């Protein structure tokens, strides 16, 4: 029982930490919609065509 509680506890802390890091990176790297569409288009040309 204790092991299951410990896994749930650390998993939730890990998920919150990953979410916070992702949010901080996305907030720091703001991009306009135009640049995001250009990036997607470039990736499609590189990997699909």
C-alpha distances in whole Angstrom, upper triangle without the diagonal:
4,5,5,6,9,10,11,13,15,16,17,19,20,22,23,25,26,27,29,31,32,33,35,37,38,39,41,43,44,46,49,49,52,50,47,49,51,48,47,50,51,47,48,52,50,48,49,53
4,5,5,6,9,10,11,12,14,16,17,18,20,21,23,24,26,27,29,30,32,33,35,36,38,39,41,43,45,48,48,51,49,46,48,50,47,46,50,50,47,48,51,50,47,49,52
4,5,5,6,9,10,11,12,14,16,16,18,20,21,22,24,26,27,28,30,32,33,35,36,38,39,41,43,46,46,49,47,44,46,48,45,44,47,47,44,45,48,46,44,46,49
4,5,5,6,9,10,11,12,15,15,17,19,20,21,23,25,26,27,29,30,32,33,35,36,38,39,41,44,44,47,45,42,44,46,43,41,45,45,42,43,46,45,42,44,47
4,6,5,6,9,10,11,13,14,15,17,19,20,21,23,25,26,27,29,31,32,33,35,36,38,40,43,43,46,44,41,44,46,43,42,45,46,42,44,47,46,43,45,49
4,6,5,6,8,10,11,12,14,16,17,18,20,21,23,24,26,27,29,30,32,33,35,37,39,42,42,45,43,40,43,45,41,41,44,44,41,43,46,44,42,44,47
4,5,5,6,9,10,10,12,14,15,16,18,20,21,22,24,26,27,28,30,32,33,35,37,40,40,42,41,37,40,42,38,37,41,41,38,39,43,41,39,40,44
4,6,5,6,9,10,11,12,14,15,16,18,20,21,22,24,26,27,28,30,32,33,35,38,38,41,39,36,38,40,37,36,40,40,37,39,42,41,38,40,44
4,6,5,6,9,10,11,12,14,16,17,19,20,21,23,25,26,27,29,31,32,35,37,38,41,39,36,39,41,38,37,41,41,38,40,43,42,40,41,45
4,5,5,6,9,10,10,12,14,15,16,18,20,21,23,24,26,27,29,31,33,36,36,39,37,34,37,39,36,35,39,39,36,38,41,39,37,39,43
4,5,5,6,9,10,10,12,14,15,16,18,20,21,22,24,26,27,29,31,34,34,37,35,32,34,36,33,32,36,36,33,35,38,36,34,36,40
4,5,5,6,9,10,11,12,14,15,16,18,20,21,22,24,26,27,30,32,32,35,34,31,33,36,33,32,36,36,33,35,38,37,35,37,40
4,6,5,6,9,10,11,12,14,15,16,18,20,21,23,24,26,29,32,32,35,34,31,34,36,33,32,36,36,33,35,39,37,36,38,41
4,6,5,6,9,10,11,12,14,15,17,18,20,21,23,25,27,30,31,33,31,29,31,33,30,30,33,33,30,32,36,34,32,34,38
4,5,5,6,9,10,11,12,14,15,16,18,20,21,23,25,28,28,31,29,26,29,31,28,27,31,31,28,30,33,32,30,32,36
4,6,5,6,9,10,10,12,14,15,16,18,20,21,24,27,27,30,29,26,29,31,28,28,32,32,30,32,35,34,32,34,38
4,5,5,6,9,10,11,12,14,15,17,18,20,23,26,27,30,28,26,29,30,27,27,31,31,29,31,34,33,32,34,37
4,5,5,6,9,10,11,12,14,15,17,19,21,24,25,27,25,23,26,27,24,24,28,28,25,27,30,29,28,30,33
4,5,5,6,9,10,10,12,14,15,17,19,22,22,25,24,21,24,26,23,23,27,27,25,27,30,29,28,30,33
4,5,5,6,9,10,10,12,14,16,19,22,23,26,24,22,25,27,24,25,28,28,27,29,32,31,30,32,35
4,5,5,6,9,10,11,12,15,17,21,22,25,22,20,24,25,22,23,27,26,24,27,30,28,28,30,33
4,5,5,6,8,10,11,13,15,18,19,22,19,17,20,22,19,19,23,23,21,24,27,25,25,27,30
4,5,5,6,8,10,11,14,17,18,21,19,17,20,22,20,20,24,24,23,25,28,27,27,29,32
4,6,5,6,9,11,14,17,19,22,20,18,22,23,21,22,25,25,24,27,29,28,28,31,33
4,5,5,6,9,12,15,17,19,17,15,19,20,17,19,22,22,21,24,26,25,25,27,30
4,5,5,6,9,12,14,16,14,13,16,17,15,16,20,20,19,22,24,24,24,26,28
4,6,6,9,12,14,17,16,14,18,19,18,19,22,23,22,25,27,27,27,29,32
4,6,9,13,15,18,15,15,19,19,18,20,23,22,22,25,27,26,27,29,32
4,6,10,13,14,12,11,15,16,14,16,19,19,18,21,23,23,24,26,28
4,7,10,12,10,10,14,14,13,15,18,19,19,21,23,23,24,26,28
4,6,8,6,7,10,11,10,13,15,15,16,19,20,21,22,24,25
4,5,5,6,9,10,11,13,14,16,17,19,20,21,23,24,25
4,6,5,6,9,10,11,12,14,15,17,18,20,21,22,23
4,5,5,6,9,10,11,12,14,15,17,18,20,21,21
4,5,5,6,9,10,10,12,14,15,16,18,19,20
4,5,5,6,9,10,11,12,14,15,17,18,19
4,5,5,6,9,10,10,12,14,15,16,17
4,5,5,6,9,10,11,12,14,15,16
4,5,5,6,9,10,11,12,14,15
4,5,5,6,9,10,11,11,13
4,5,5,6,9,10,10,11
4,5,5,6,9,10,10
4,5,5,6,8,10
4,5,5,5,7
4,6,6,5
4,6,6
4,6
4
